[in-house]
C-alpha cells in the first residue's frame, strides 16, 4: 500500500520538523524527493539523513516573486518531473490585529499562500500531460477555527484550503488530486517556544492528550500522495488529536 | 505550408477531443461545436505548443477559439 516507487516529490519547507518528516515518509515509500527551503545547510542534513540517494537539495526563497517558477524548473531538471508537490513551507508573524504590521501580513500571505499557488501552477502542466499528480497543502487547524494573534497566519491557511478546493475542481478530471492536511499542535520548533503553562492548557483541549508528532502529519501526506487516494480530492484531513472535530 | 499546419492542427484536435475528423472544419469552435471544456482548450494550446515548438502567450491563447484561429496564429508566428 501507498507505494511511491518511480514518483518524484517536491517538499517545500523541508528543513523544518514537519517538512523533514514528510520528505522522509515519501522517500521511505520509494519516491525521489526534492528538498526545498531557505537554509542550505539544514537541507543538506535532511538529505544526509535520507541516505543521499533519490534526494535533491533545491534551495529557494519563496518570498521572492519568481522563486516558485524557478524552483519547479530546477526540480524538473534535477528529477525529470514533479509528480507530487507538497506545499509545506510556512512562517508565522504573530501579533494582535491591532498591532500587526502590514509587512507581517504581506510576508505571511506571500509565502504561505501566494507561493503555494505559484508552485502548483508551475507544476500543473506536466501533471496534466501525464494525467497524474498530487498537490498537497499543509494548512493548519487555525485555518478553520481561527486563533487570536494569528489573523495573518489563519487567513493564509484558510486561503490554502479554498484554493485547493477550487483547483481540485478544475483538474480532477486529469488525474490530479489537490488536498490539504491540517495539523493541530505538533511538536516542532514552532511549538517549542510555547511556555509550559501554555502547553498544559493546550493539552487539556486535546483528547489524545499529547502534541502530535511530525510523523503523524507525514503519514497523512504519504496516504494522500498515493495511488490509493486517487478518489480523494478537495479535502482537508485534520490531524489534531481530536482537538477540533470538523 | 498553411495546409500542412491545418492538417497537423486538425490531427491534434481529433486526437485530443476524440471527435470525428469530418467535424473538425476550419470554422469549428472547440467549445461550441466540438464539445471541449475550458480545460480542454488549455490542453489543446499546450499540444499546439509542443507540436510546433512555439510558445503561445496567454493573451493569444484566449483568442484561439476555433480551428481557424489556431491555424492562423501558428502560421503567422512559427
Interface residues (C-beta under 8 A of the other chain):
Chain A: X125 X128 X129 X170 X171 X173 X174
Chain B: X39 X42 X43 X46
